[in-house]
Amino acid sequence: MDNHAVATGPFLLNITIASVCGMKKNVQALNIVMKYMLLLLFWIVWCTLHSALISLTVIEVLRRRFPGGFRFYRIAYNLFAVVTLVPILGYAASLKGRPIIAWEGMLRIVPILLWSVGLVFFFTGLQRYDLFQFFGIRQLKGENTCSVLTDDCTLDTGGVLSIVRHPWYSAGILIVWARPLDAVVILTNLVICGYFVAGAMLEERKLKIQFGRQYTDYQQQVSMFFPIRWARDRLYRER
């Protein structure tokens, strides 16, 4: 009887240790999942709030209630977006782990291509947009502004805007993937890309109200983010 107890003692001890270790791993895994869910919640709240504050409904309400101070709205909106974004980026950085995709070896060309094409979209878009309106300087000076970021409030379909409708969103979608991808980065990128799509749709809603059939025709002729229709038309012309 005593010999049996001596024999089973180490076995039971090993089982207990294994159970405790398993519980610790489960707790650690649950803790990581909860942190990821919290990050996801932060991003969803930020994106929702950021989009809501620039919606037609909110803008019209604020314009009516604060006619004299509304010219400060765009600058305040931009500052609020940046200030609230910083802690989320800091929290995301604290969760970084081992890359799932590191873009090494033959794959090193991928981030180079993403950065290159993304920067082309950004700088060609920069040539078509009115940055004074984007940053709120025109509004601050009391000048007329509109949904489209041009200095004369006309629908610009030239340059890169004849290839894609939202070159800055195109740039953002490409560039966010041009870095080592761990679980946090992938989660963040998916939310950001979803936000870009939602933001583009909200912008186009305003543009349809302002330009009507002119913008609807433009949508049918030019792709939203990537030059699919432009490439297709070029291909058919060559044939």
C-alpha beads as a LAMMPS data file, in Angstrom:
LAMMPS data file: protein, C-alpha beads

239 atoms
238 bonds

1 atom types
1 bond types

-500.0 500.0 xlo xhi
-500.0 500.0 ylo yhi
-500.0 500.0 zlo zhi

Masses

1 110.0

Atoms # bond

1 1 1 0.000 0.000 0.000
2 1 1 2.789 2.358 0.896
3 1 1 4.733 1.333 -2.210
4 1 1 1.699 2.095 -4.372
5 1 1 1.353 5.540 -2.785
6 1 1 5.035 6.234 -3.394
7 1 1 4.692 5.178 -7.035
8 1 1 1.606 7.251 -7.745
9 1 1 2.804 10.338 -5.860
10 1 1 5.164 11.666 -8.574
11 1 1 2.578 10.837 -11.245
12 1 1 -0.093 12.901 -9.512
13 1 1 2.415 15.710 -8.957
14 1 1 3.250 15.774 -12.661
15 1 1 -0.442 15.910 -13.552
16 1 1 -0.962 18.788 -11.121
17 1 1 1.995 20.722 -12.534
18 1 1 0.808 20.113 -16.091
19 1 1 -2.692 21.284 -15.170
20 1 1 -1.366 24.454 -13.560
21 1 1 0.844 25.173 -16.572
22 1 1 -2.091 24.567 -18.893
23 1 1 -4.263 26.928 -16.882
24 1 1 -1.551 29.596 -17.004
25 1 1 -1.296 29.250 -20.777
26 1 1 -5.071 29.502 -21.111
27 1 1 -5.131 32.610 -18.924
28 1 1 -2.311 34.158 -20.948
29 1 1 -4.083 33.357 -24.214
30 1 1 -7.332 34.816 -22.876
31 1 1 -5.470 37.913 -21.727
32 1 1 -3.995 38.400 -25.204
33 1 1 -7.395 37.951 -26.835
34 1 1 -8.935 40.497 -24.470
35 1 1 -6.202 43.003 -25.317
36 1 1 -6.832 42.484 -29.031
37 1 1 -10.563 42.918 -28.505
38 1 1 -9.927 46.125 -26.561
39 1 1 -7.746 47.419 -29.401
40 1 1 -10.483 46.521 -31.877
41 1 1 -13.017 48.395 -29.742
42 1 1 -10.754 51.457 -29.604
43 1 1 -10.411 51.462 -33.392
44 1 1 -14.136 51.005 -33.988
45 1 1 -14.995 53.851 -31.607
46 1 1 -12.388 56.132 -33.187
47 1 1 -13.462 55.365 -36.752
48 1 1 -17.160 55.709 -35.942
49 1 1 -16.679 58.989 -34.100
50 1 1 -14.344 60.343 -36.776
51 1 1 -16.863 59.549 -39.520
52 1 1 -19.874 60.793 -37.550
53 1 1 -18.300 64.175 -36.844
54 1 1 -17.859 64.833 -40.555
55 1 1 -21.288 63.539 -41.599
56 1 1 -23.781 65.804 -43.342
57 1 1 -26.199 65.662 -40.403
58 1 1 -23.647 66.732 -37.785
59 1 1 -22.163 69.420 -40.019
60 1 1 -25.553 70.974 -40.768
61 1 1 -26.574 70.932 -37.093
62 1 1 -23.329 72.604 -36.033
63 1 1 -23.505 75.097 -38.882
64 1 1 -26.988 76.201 -37.773
65 1 1 -26.240 76.285 -34.041
66 1 1 -22.827 77.942 -34.283
67 1 1 -22.855 80.058 -37.447
68 1 1 -20.103 82.347 -36.202
69 1 1 -17.795 79.677 -34.856
70 1 1 -18.315 77.022 -37.509
71 1 1 -15.297 78.248 -39.464
72 1 1 -13.100 76.737 -36.721
73 1 1 -14.723 73.325 -37.082
74 1 1 -12.409 71.761 -39.669
75 1 1 -9.255 72.677 -37.758
76 1 1 -10.790 71.465 -34.482
77 1 1 -11.892 68.263 -36.210
78 1 1 -8.383 67.567 -37.538
79 1 1 -6.777 68.272 -34.159
80 1 1 -9.289 66.056 -32.371
81 1 1 -8.630 63.224 -34.834
82 1 1 -4.864 63.389 -34.280
83 1 1 -5.025 63.762 -30.488
84 1 1 -7.387 60.796 -30.098
85 1 1 -5.391 58.681 -32.552
86 1 1 -2.081 58.937 -30.670
87 1 1 -3.076 56.840 -27.599
88 1 1 -4.561 54.133 -29.827
89 1 1 -1.341 53.878 -31.816
90 1 1 0.598 53.768 -28.555
91 1 1 -1.566 50.950 -27.210
92 1 1 -1.237 49.032 -30.491
93 1 1 2.558 49.411 -30.363
94 1 1 2.604 47.929 -26.847
95 1 1 0.921 44.753 -28.132
96 1 1 3.269 44.032 -31.016
97 1 1 4.461 40.454 -31.307
98 1 1 6.374 38.268 -33.733
99 1 1 5.569 38.968 -37.392
100 1 1 3.359 36.477 -39.176
101 1 1 4.559 37.894 -42.494
102 1 1 7.969 39.594 -42.323
103 1 1 8.442 40.364 -46.053
104 1 1 11.835 38.652 -46.129
105 1 1 13.818 37.045 -48.927
106 1 1 12.009 37.120 -52.257
107 1 1 9.084 38.914 -50.605
108 1 1 11.134 42.041 -49.900
109 1 1 9.958 43.428 -53.227
110 1 1 6.347 43.495 -51.964
111 1 1 6.654 46.404 -49.466
112 1 1 8.837 48.286 -51.961
113 1 1 6.098 48.030 -54.580
114 1 1 3.387 48.927 -52.074
115 1 1 5.294 52.010 -50.925
116 1 1 6.153 53.046 -54.477
117 1 1 2.618 52.818 -55.839
118 1 1 1.174 54.282 -52.640
119 1 1 3.437 57.335 -52.820
120 1 1 2.543 57.839 -56.481
121 1 1 -1.143 57.907 -55.540
122 1 1 -0.450 60.267 -52.634
123 1 1 1.631 62.847 -54.484
124 1 1 -0.477 62.815 -57.645
125 1 1 -3.525 63.291 -55.424
126 1 1 -1.710 66.128 -53.680
127 1 1 -1.580 67.944 -57.018
128 1 1 -5.378 67.820 -57.375
129 1 1 -6.560 68.589 -53.830
130 1 1 -6.791 71.935 -52.068
131 1 1 -4.789 71.470 -48.868
132 1 1 -5.901 74.841 -47.510
133 1 1 -9.451 73.513 -47.421
134 1 1 -8.369 70.084 -46.164
135 1 1 -6.603 71.575 -43.131
136 1 1 -9.358 74.126 -42.505
137 1 1 -7.432 77.266 -43.429
138 1 1 -9.961 78.422 -46.045
139 1 1 -12.784 77.902 -43.578
140 1 1 -10.892 79.879 -40.957
141 1 1 -10.547 82.779 -43.403
142 1 1 -14.283 82.681 -44.081
143 1 1 -13.911 81.556 -47.697
144 1 1 -16.493 79.368 -49.420
145 1 1 -15.838 75.642 -49.189
146 1 1 -17.565 72.529 -50.463
147 1 1 -17.528 68.739 -50.266
148 1 1 -14.944 68.374 -53.017
149 1 1 -11.387 69.442 -52.144
150 1 1 -10.818 71.855 -55.031
151 1 1 -10.170 75.566 -54.729
152 1 1 -13.052 76.495 -57.075
153 1 1 -15.545 73.831 -55.816
154 1 1 -15.836 72.195 -59.236
155 1 1 -15.680 68.438 -59.769
156 1 1 -12.095 67.663 -60.746
157 1 1 -11.762 64.535 -62.897
158 1 1 -8.301 65.211 -64.296
159 1 1 -4.901 63.743 -63.522
160 1 1 -4.940 60.826 -61.113
161 1 1 -8.664 61.463 -60.516
162 1 1 -9.287 60.146 -64.019
163 1 1 -7.785 56.835 -62.874
164 1 1 -9.146 56.431 -59.322
165 1 1 -11.732 58.430 -57.400
166 1 1 -9.905 58.416 -54.044
167 1 1 -6.117 58.402 -54.575
168 1 1 -5.283 59.211 -50.945
169 1 1 -7.352 56.304 -49.687
170 1 1 -5.676 54.143 -52.339
171 1 1 -2.294 55.232 -50.991
172 1 1 -3.327 54.483 -47.417
173 1 1 -4.661 51.025 -48.229
174 1 1 -1.386 50.074 -49.912
175 1 1 1.066 51.647 -47.472
176 1 1 -0.420 50.180 -44.273
177 1 1 0.412 46.679 -45.557
178 1 1 4.024 47.591 -46.426
179 1 1 5.406 46.650 -43.014
180 1 1 5.982 43.434 -41.044
181 1 1 2.589 41.956 -40.275
182 1 1 1.938 40.573 -36.818
183 1 1 -1.530 39.894 -35.399
184 1 1 -1.949 43.450 -34.087
185 1 1 -0.881 45.046 -37.375
186 1 1 -3.192 42.787 -39.383
187 1 1 -6.119 43.598 -37.087
188 1 1 -5.329 47.313 -37.264
189 1 1 -4.943 47.246 -41.042
190 1 1 -8.274 45.493 -41.549
191 1 1 -10.046 48.115 -39.443
192 1 1 -8.246 50.980 -41.207
193 1 1 -9.074 49.621 -44.656
194 1 1 -12.698 49.187 -43.618
195 1 1 -12.669 52.758 -42.371
196 1 1 -11.263 53.977 -45.692
197 1 1 -14.073 52.225 -47.558
198 1 1 -16.719 53.664 -45.219
199 1 1 -15.127 57.115 -45.411
200 1 1 -15.086 57.036 -49.196
201 1 1 -18.751 56.027 -49.283
202 1 1 -19.699 58.890 -46.945
203 1 1 -17.734 61.361 -49.056
204 1 1 -19.415 60.130 -52.216
205 1 1 -22.813 60.569 -50.623
206 1 1 -22.009 64.268 -50.158
207 1 1 -20.635 64.556 -53.676
208 1 1 -23.772 63.004 -55.173
209 1 1 -25.860 65.605 -53.364
210 1 1 -23.653 68.407 -54.644
211 1 1 -23.048 67.259 -58.235
212 1 1 -25.926 64.852 -58.917
213 1 1 -25.795 63.060 -62.273
214 1 1 -22.343 64.438 -63.026
215 1 1 -20.855 62.508 -60.127
216 1 1 -22.913 59.390 -60.819
217 1 1 -21.507 59.293 -64.348
218 1 1 -18.023 59.788 -62.930
219 1 1 -18.520 56.802 -60.600
220 1 1 -19.455 54.617 -63.554
221 1 1 -16.363 55.626 -65.497
222 1 1 -13.654 55.603 -62.796
223 1 1 -12.874 52.970 -60.148
224 1 1 -12.949 53.857 -56.462
225 1 1 -9.477 52.835 -55.205
226 1 1 -7.615 50.843 -57.826
227 1 1 -7.426 51.597 -61.583
228 1 1 -9.349 48.523 -62.698
229 1 1 -11.579 50.287 -65.229
230 1 1 -8.690 52.408 -66.473
231 1 1 -6.540 49.295 -67.055
232 1 1 -9.444 47.453 -68.679
233 1 1 -10.151 50.336 -71.058
234 1 1 -6.463 50.577 -71.952
235 1 1 -6.355 46.848 -72.644
236 1 1 -9.429 46.968 -74.888
237 1 1 -8.043 49.941 -76.812
238 1 1 -4.817 48.102 -77.572
239 1 1 -6.792 45.159 -78.896

Bonds

1 1 1 2
2 1 2 3
3 1 3 4
4 1 4 5
5 1 5 6
6 1 6 7
7 1 7 8
8 1 8 9
9 1 9 10
10 1 10 11
11 1 11 12
12 1 12 13
13 1 13 14
14 1 14 15
15 1 15 16
16 1 16 17
17 1 17 18
18 1 18 19
19 1 19 20
20 1 20 21
21 1 21 22
22 1 22 23
23 1 23 24
24 1 24 25
25 1 25 26
26 1 26 27
27 1 27 28
28 1 28 29
29 1 29 30
30 1 30 31
31 1 31 32
32 1 32 33
33 1 33 34
34 1 34 35
35 1 35 36
36 1 36 37
37 1 37 38
38 1 38 39
39 1 39 40
40 1 40 41
41 1 41 42
42 1 42 43
43 1 43 44
44 1 44 45
45 1 45 46
46 1 46 47
47 1 47 48
48 1 48 49
49 1 49 50
50 1 50 51
51 1 51 52
52 1 52 53
53 1 53 54
54 1 54 55
55 1 55 56
56 1 56 57
57 1 57 58
58 1 58 59
59 1 59 60
60 1 60 61
61 1 61 62
62 1 62 63
63 1 63 64
64 1 64 65
65 1 65 66
66 1 66 67
67 1 67 68
68 1 68 69
69 1 69 70
70 1 70 71
71 1 71 72
72 1 72 73
73 1 73 74
74 1 74 75
75 1 75 76
76 1 76 77
77 1 77 78
78 1 78 79
79 1 79 80
80 1 80 81
81 1 81 82
82 1 82 83
83 1 83 84
84 1 84 85
85 1 85 86
86 1 86 87
87 1 87 88
88 1 88 89
89 1 89 90
90 1 90 91
91 1 91 92
92 1 92 93
93 1 93 94
94 1 94 95
95 1 95 96
96 1 96 97
97 1 97 98
98 1 98 99
99 1 99 100
100 1 100 101
101 1 101 102
102 1 102 103
103 1 103 104
104 1 104 105
105 1 105 106
106 1 106 107
107 1 107 108
108 1 108 109
109 1 109 110
110 1 110 111
111 1 111 112
112 1 112 113
113 1 113 114
114 1 114 115
115 1 115 116
116 1 116 117
117 1 117 118
118 1 118 119
119 1 119 120
120 1 120 121
121 1 121 122
122 1 122 123
123 1 123 124
124 1 124 125
125 1 125 126
126 1 126 127
127 1 127 128
128 1 128 129
129 1 129 130
130 1 130 131
131 1 131 132
132 1 132 133
133 1 133 134
134 1 134 135
135 1 135 136
136 1 136 137
137 1 137 138
138 1 138 139
139 1 139 140
140 1 140 141
141 1 141 142
142 1 142 143
143 1 143 144
144 1 144 145
145 1 145 146
146 1 146 147
147 1 147 148
148 1 148 149
149 1 149 150
150 1 150 151
151 1 151 152
152 1 152 153
153 1 153 154
154 1 154 155
155 1 155 156
156 1 156 157
157 1 157 158
158 1 158 159
159 1 159 160
160 1 160 161
161 1 161 162
162 1 162 163
163 1 163 164
164 1 164 165
165 1 165 166
166 1 166 167
167 1 167 168
168 1 168 169
169 1 169 170
170 1 170 171
171 1 171 172
172 1 172 173
173 1 173 174
174 1 174 175
175 1 175 176
176 1 176 177
177 1 177 178
178 1 178 179
179 1 179 180
180 1 180 181
181 1 181 182
182 1 182 183
183 1 183 184
184 1 184 185
185 1 185 186
186 1 186 187
187 1 187 188
188 1 188 189
189 1 189 190
190 1 190 191
191 1 191 192
192 1 192 193
193 1 193 194
194 1 194 195
195 1 195 196
196 1 196 197
197 1 197 198
198 1 198 199
199 1 199 200
200 1 200 201
201 1 201 202
202 1 202 203
203 1 203 204
204 1 204 205
205 1 205 206
206 1 206 207
207 1 207 208
208 1 208 209
209 1 209 210
210 1 210 211
211 1 211 212
212 1 212 213
213 1 213 214
214 1 214 215
215 1 215 216
216 1 216 217
217 1 217 218
218 1 218 219
219 1 219 220
220 1 220 221
221 1 221 222
222 1 222 223
223 1 223 224
224 1 224 225
225 1 225 226
226 1 226 227
227 1 227 228
228 1 228 229
229 1 229 230
230 1 230 231
231 1 231 232
232 1 232 233
233 1 233 234
234 1 234 235
235 1 235 236
236 1 236 237
237 1 237 238
238 1 238 239
